[in-house]
Amino acid sequence: MTHPRRLLCLALLLAALPAAGDELPCHLDWAETVTLGTPLSGRLAAVRVRPGDAVERGQLLASLDLRPLRAEVQRAEAVLAAAAARRTDAQRAWQRARDLYDREVLSTTELQAAEVRHDRAEAAWQRARAELTRARLDLEYARLRAPWDGLVVDRLAEPGETLVNALVATPVLRLARPDRWRLTAWLPAAQARGLGPGTRLTAHIDGRAVTVTLDAASGLHSRQGPAGREVAVTATLPAPDPNQRPALAECRLQRPAAP
């Protein structure tokens, strides 16, 4: 037989808890994440961070094998130097040709030939400059740097892997801003009617009441629930604990008052 004192304790405990019908489960995640990768193909030489590491904007996180890219920069620099020398010679030859033409020593055909050589040398120099710029950009793109202060969420590739990024970039790391969380809950369509950006509701996160302001409550994000159609509502809020993964926090959203 159940002891009366135990029954009394259980009743008091249940009375202290919110009524199940007054609250809905909600999901928490980071409000902003970014997946980092490189548009280049190559061997991944280093990944300098692991999940849970805090990173600062501009910090080097990972890099491909830079040796072939540095060699390409050196090649492009040599090509540009040669093209610059030919451009200088062509400019001088064209200037001499114009002087001789003005003194009626050179024919029109010879002047035009000198001009064509000059234009070709100019075009080759411009192409060489563009190739060097592209080679330097490739060298920059081969290094993954943090776009902002954040937290490493996932490490999706390891050193030694060959990344083939001909069509789609292979993800290497995923970062999150740890100071902002996003709350998502599904409300019955009837209760979501009248809600929208700016609506304030109360959520209980790890047992603590927090006022949240809805970002959206749209029928564009709906699903069929056990009791009918449900609508997703979302809110962005300051992280109660930037060191905690939001998905591990217990979250319940208080149902809004009937419209």
Contacts in CASP RR format, 6 or more apart in sequence:
PFRMAT RR
TARGET T0000
AUTHOR 0000-0000-0000
METHOD contacts of the structure
MODEL  1
MTHPRRLLCLALLLAALPAAGDELPCHLDWAETVTLGTPLSGRLAAVRVR
PGDAVERGQLLASLDLRPLRAEVQRAEAVLAAAAARRTDAQRAWQRARDL
YDREVLSTTELQAAEVRHDRAEAAWQRARAELTRARLDLEYARLRAPWDG
LVVDRLAEPGETLVNALVATPVLRLARPDRWRLTAWLPAAQARGLGPGTR
LTAHIDGRAVTVTLDAASGLHSRQGPAGREVAVTATLPAPDPNQRPALAE
CRLQRPAAP
18 204 0 8 1.000
18 252 0 8 1.000
18 254 0 8 1.000
21 255 0 8 1.000
22 254 0 8 1.000
22 255 0 8 1.000
23 204 0 8 1.000
23 252 0 8 1.000
23 253 0 8 1.000
23 254 0 8 1.000
23 255 0 8 1.000
24 185 0 8 1.000
24 186 0 8 1.000
24 187 0 8 1.000
24 252 0 8 1.000
24 253 0 8 1.000
24 255 0 8 1.000
25 185 0 8 1.000
25 251 0 8 1.000
25 252 0 8 1.000
25 253 0 8 1.000
26 183 0 8 1.000
26 184 0 8 1.000
26 185 0 8 1.000
26 203 0 8 1.000
26 251 0 8 1.000
26 252 0 8 1.000
26 253 0 8 1.000
27 183 0 8 1.000
27 184 0 8 1.000
27 185 0 8 1.000
27 247 0 8 1.000
27 251 0 8 1.000
28 181 0 8 1.000
28 182 0 8 1.000
28 183 0 8 1.000
28 184 0 8 1.000
28 205 0 8 1.000
28 246 0 8 1.000
28 247 0 8 1.000
28 249 0 8 1.000
28 251 0 8 1.000
29 181 0 8 1.000
29 182 0 8 1.000
29 184 0 8 1.000
29 246 0 8 1.000
29 247 0 8 1.000
30 153 0 8 1.000
30 176 0 8 1.000
30 177 0 8 1.000
30 178 0 8 1.000
30 180 0 8 1.000
30 181 0 8 1.000
30 182 0 8 1.000
30 246 0 8 1.000
31 177 0 8 1.000
31 180 0 8 1.000
31 181 0 8 1.000
31 182 0 8 1.000
31 236 0 8 1.000
32 176 0 8 1.000
32 177 0 8 1.000
32 180 0 8 1.000
33 153 0 8 1.000
33 174 0 8 1.000
33 175 0 8 1.000
33 176 0 8 1.000
33 177 0 8 1.000
34 147 0 8 1.000
34 174 0 8 1.000
34 175 0 8 1.000
34 176 0 8 1.000
35 156 0 8 1.000
35 171 0 8 1.000
35 173 0 8 1.000
35 174 0 8 1.000
36 61 0 8 1.000
36 62 0 8 1.000
36 144 0 8 1.000
36 147 0 8 1.000
36 171 0 8 1.000
36 172 0 8 1.000
36 173 0 8 1.000
36 174 0 8 1.000
36 175 0 8 1.000
37 144 0 8 1.000
37 169 0 8 1.000
37 170 0 8 1.000
37 171 0 8 1.000
37 172 0 8 1.000
37 173 0 8 1.000
38 64 0 8 1.000
38 141 0 8 1.000
38 142 0 8 1.000
38 144 0 8 1.000
38 163 0 8 1.000
38 165 0 8 1.000
38 169 0 8 1.000
38 172 0 8 1.000
39 141 0 8 1.000
39 165 0 8 1.000
39 169 0 8 1.000
40 64 0 8 1.000
40 69 0 8 1.000
40 138 0 8 1.000
40 141 0 8 1.000
40 142 0 8 1.000
40 163 0 8 1.000
40 165 0 8 1.000
41 162 0 8 1.000
41 163 0 8 1.000
41 164 0 8 1.000
41 165 0 8 1.000
41 166 0 8 1.000
42 64 0 8 1.000
42 65 0 8 1.000
42 162 0 8 1.000
42 163 0 8 1.000
42 164 0 8 1.000
43 64 0 8 1.000
43 65 0 8 1.000
43 160 0 8 1.000
43 161 0 8 1.000
43 162 0 8 1.000
43 163 0 8 1.000
44 62 0 8 1.000
44 63 0 8 1.000
44 64 0 8 1.000
44 65 0 8 1.000
44 157 0 8 1.000
44 158 0 8 1.000
44 159 0 8 1.000
44 160 0 8 1.000
44 161 0 8 1.000
44 162 0 8 1.000
44 163 0 8 1.000
44 172 0 8 1.000
45 63 0 8 1.000
45 64 0 8 1.000
45 65 0 8 1.000
45 66 0 8 1.000
45 159 0 8 1.000
45 160 0 8 1.000
46 62 0 8 1.000
46 63 0 8 1.000
46 159 0 8 1.000
47 61 0 8 1.000
47 62 0 8 1.000
47 155 0 8 1.000
47 157 0 8 1.000
47 158 0 8 1.000
47 159 0 8 1.000
47 172 0 8 1.000
47 173 0 8 1.000
48 60 0 8 1.000
48 61 0 8 1.000
48 62 0 8 1.000
49 55 0 8 1.000
49 61 0 8 1.000
49 62 0 8 1.000
49 152 0 8 1.000
49 155 0 8 1.000
49 173 0 8 1.000
50 152 0 8 1.000
50 155 0 8 1.000
51 152 0 8 1.000
51 153 0 8 1.000
51 154 0 8 1.000
51 155 0 8 1.000
52 151 0 8 1.000
52 152 0 8 1.000
52 153 0 8 1.000
53 151 0 8 1.000
53 152 0 8 1.000
54 149 0 8 1.000
54 150 0 8 1.000
54 151 0 8 1.000
54 152 0 8 1.000
54 178 0 8 1.000
55 61 0 8 1.000
55 146 0 8 1.000
55 149 0 8 1.000
55 150 0 8 1.000
55 151 0 8 1.000
55 152 0 8 1.000
55 175 0 8 1.000
56 146 0 8 1.000
56 149 0 8 1.000
56 150 0 8 1.000
57 146 0 8 1.000
57 147 0 8 1.000
57 148 0 8 1.000
57 149 0 8 1.000
58 145 0 8 1.000
58 146 0 8 1.000
58 147 0 8 1.000
59 145 0 8 1.000
59 146 0 8 1.000
60 143 0 8 1.000
60 144 0 8 1.000
60 145 0 8 1.000
61 144 0 8 1.000
61 145 0 8 1.000
61 146 0 8 1.000
61 152 0 8 1.000
61 172 0 8 1.000
61 173 0 8 1.000
62 143 0 8 1.000
62 144 0 8 1.000
62 157 0 8 1.000
62 172 0 8 1.000
62 173 0 8 1.000
63 142 0 8 1.000
63 143 0 8 1.000
63 144 0 8 1.000
64 142 0 8 1.000
64 143 0 8 1.000
64 163 0 8 1.000
66 139 0 8 1.000
66 142 0 8 1.000
66 143 0 8 1.000
69 135 0 8 1.000
69 138 0 8 1.000
69 139 0 8 1.000
69 142 0 8 1.000
70 139 0 8 1.000
72 135 0 8 1.000
72 138 0 8 1.000
72 139 0 8 1.000
73 132 0 8 1.000
73 135 0 8 1.000
73 136 0 8 1.000
73 139 0 8 1.000
75 135 0 8 1.000
76 128 0 8 1.000
76 131 0 8 1.000
76 132 0 8 1.000
76 134 0 8 1.000
76 135 0 8 1.000
76 136 0 8 1.000
77 132 0 8 1.000
79 128 0 8 1.000
79 131 0 8 1.000
79 132 0 8 1.000
80 125 0 8 1.000
80 128 0 8 1.000
80 129 0 8 1.000
80 131 0 8 1.000
80 132 0 8 1.000
82 128 0 8 1.000
83 121 0 8 1.000
83 124 0 8 1.000
83 125 0 8 1.000
83 127 0 8 1.000
83 128 0 8 1.000
84 125 0 8 1.000
84 128 0 8 1.000
86 121 0 8 1.000
86 124 0 8 1.000
86 125 0 8 1.000
87 121 0 8 1.000
87 122 0 8 1.000
87 124 0 8 1.000
87 125 0 8 1.000
89 121 0 8 1.000
90 114 0 8 1.000
90 117 0 8 1.000
90 118 0 8 1.000
90 120 0 8 1.000
90 121 0 8 1.000
90 122 0 8 1.000
91 118 0 8 1.000
91 121 0 8 1.000
93 114 0 8 1.000
93 117 0 8 1.000
93 118 0 8 1.000
94 114 0 8 1.000
94 115 0 8 1.000
94 117 0 8 1.000
94 118 0 8 1.000
96 114 0 8 1.000
97 106 0 8 1.000
97 110 0 8 1.000
97 111 0 8 1.000
97 114 0 8 1.000
97 115 0 8 1.000
98 111 0 8 1.000
98 114 0 8 1.000
100 106 0 8 1.000
101 107 0 8 1.000
101 108 0 8 1.000
101 110 0 8 1.000
101 111 0 8 1.000
144 172 0 8 1.000
144 173 0 8 1.000
146 175 0 8 1.000
147 175 0 8 1.000
148 175 0 8 1.000
148 177 0 8 1.000
149 177 0 8 1.000
150 175 0 8 1.000
150 176 0 8 1.000
150 177 0 8 1.000
150 178 0 8 1.000
151 175 0 8 1.000
151 176 0 8 1.000
151 177 0 8 1.000
151 178 0 8 1.000
151 242 0 8 1.000
152 173 0 8 1.000
152 174 0 8 1.000
152 175 0 8 1.000
153 174 0 8 1.000
153 175 0 8 1.000
153 176 0 8 1.000
154 173 0 8 1.000
154 174 0 8 1.000
155 172 0 8 1.000
155 173 0 8 1.000
156 170 0 8 1.000
156 171 0 8 1.000
156 172 0 8 1.000
156 173 0 8 1.000
156 174 0 8 1.000
157 163 0 8 1.000
157 170 0 8 1.000
157 171 0 8 1.000
157 172 0 8 1.000
157 173 0 8 1.000
163 170 0 8 1.000
163 172 0 8 1.000
164 170 0 8 1.000
178 239 0 8 1.000
178 242 0 8 1.000
178 243 0 8 1.000
179 238 0 8 1.000
179 239 0 8 1.000
179 242 0 8 1.000
180 236 0 8 1.000
180 237 0 8 1.000
180 238 0 8 1.000
180 239 0 8 1.000
181 236 0 8 1.000
181 237 0 8 1.000
181 238 0 8 1.000
181 239 0 8 1.000
181 240 0 8 1.000
181 246 0 8 1.000
182 215 0 8 1.000
182 234 0 8 1.000
182 235 0 8 1.000
182 236 0 8 1.000
182 237 0 8 1.000
182 246 0 8 1.000
183 203 0 8 1.000
183 212 0 8 1.000
183 234 0 8 1.000
183 235 0 8 1.000
183 236 0 8 1.000
183 237 0 8 1.000
183 251 0 8 1.000
183 253 0 8 1.000
184 232 0 8 1.000
184 233 0 8 1.000
184 234 0 8 1.000
185 232 0 8 1.000
185 233 0 8 1.000
185 253 0 8 1.000
186 223 0 8 1.000
186 225 0 8 1.000
186 230 0 8 1.000
186 231 0 8 1.000
186 232 0 8 1.000
186 233 0 8 1.000
187 195 0 8 1.000
187 217 0 8 1.000
187 230 0 8 1.000
187 231 0 8 1.000
187 233 0 8 1.000
187 255 0 8 1.000
187 256 0 8 1.000
188 227 0 8 1.000
188 228 0 8 1.000
188 229 0 8 1.000
188 230 0 8 1.000
188 231 0 8 1.000
189 219 0 8 1.000
189 222 0 8 1.000
189 228 0 8 1.000
189 229 0 8 1.000
189 230 0 8 1.000
189 231 0 8 1.000
191 255 0 8 1.000
191 256 0 8 1.000
191 258 0 8 1.000
191 259 0 8 1.000
192 217 0 8 1.000
192 219 0 8 1.000
192 230 0 8 1.000
192 231 0 8 1.000
192 233 0 8 1.000
192 256 0 8 1.000
193 259 0 8 1.000
194 217 0 8 1.000
194 259 0 8 1.000
195 214 0 8 1.000
195 217 0 8 1.000
195 233 0 8 1.000
195 256 0 8 1.000
196 214 0 8 1.000
196 216 0 8 1.000
196 217 0 8 1.000
196 233 0 8 1.000
197 214 0 8 1.000
197 215 0 8 1.000
197 216 0 8 1.000
197 217 0 8 1.000
198 213 0 8 1.000
198 214 0 8 1.000
199 213 0 8 1.000
199 214 0 8 1.000
199 217 0 8 1.000
199 256 0 8 1.000
200 211 0 8 1.000
200 212 0 8 1.000
200 213 0 8 1.000
200 214 0 8 1.000
201 211 0 8 1.000
201 212 0 8 1.000
201 214 0 8 1.000
201 233 0 8 1.000
201 235 0 8 1.000
201 253 0 8 1.000
201 254 0 8 1.000
201 256 0 8 1.000
202 209 0 8 1.000
202 210 0 8 1.000
202 211 0 8 1.000
202 212 0 8 1.000
202 253 0 8 1.000
202 254 0 8 1.000
203 209 0 8 1.000
203 210 0 8 1.000
203 211 0 8 1.000
203 212 0 8 1.000
203 235 0 8 1.000
203 237 0 8 1.000
203 251 0 8 1.000
203 252 0 8 1.000
203 253 0 8 1.000
203 254 0 8 1.000
204 210 0 8 1.000
204 250 0 8 1.000
204 251 0 8 1.000
204 252 0 8 1.000
204 253 0 8 1.000
204 254 0 8 1.000
205 240 0 8 1.000
205 249 0 8 1.000
205 250 0 8 1.000
205 251 0 8 1.000
206 240 0 8 1.000
206 249 0 8 1.000
206 250 0 8 1.000
207 250 0 8 1.000
208 240 0 8 1.000
210 237 0 8 1.000
210 240 0 8 1.000
212 235 0 8 1.000
212 237 0 8 1.000
212 253 0 8 1.000
213 235 0 8 1.000
213 236 0 8 1.000
213 237 0 8 1.000
214 233 0 8 1.000
214 234 0 8 1.000
214 235 0 8 1.000
215 234 0 8 1.000
215 235 0 8 1.000
215 236 0 8 1.000
216 232 0 8 1.000
216 233 0 8 1.000
216 234 0 8 1.000
217 231 0 8 1.000
217 232 0 8 1.000
217 233 0 8 1.000
217 234 0 8 1.000
218 231 0 8 1.000
218 232 0 8 1.000
219 231 0 8 1.000
219 232 0 8 1.000
221 231 0 8 1.000
221 232 0 8 1.000
222 229 0 8 1.000
222 230 0 8 1.000
222 231 0 8 1.000
222 232 0 8 1.000
223 229 0 8 1.000
223 230 0 8 1.000
223 232 0 8 1.000
224 230 0 8 1.000
233 253 0 8 1.000
239 246 0 8 1.000
240 249 0 8 1.000
241 249 0 8 1.000
END
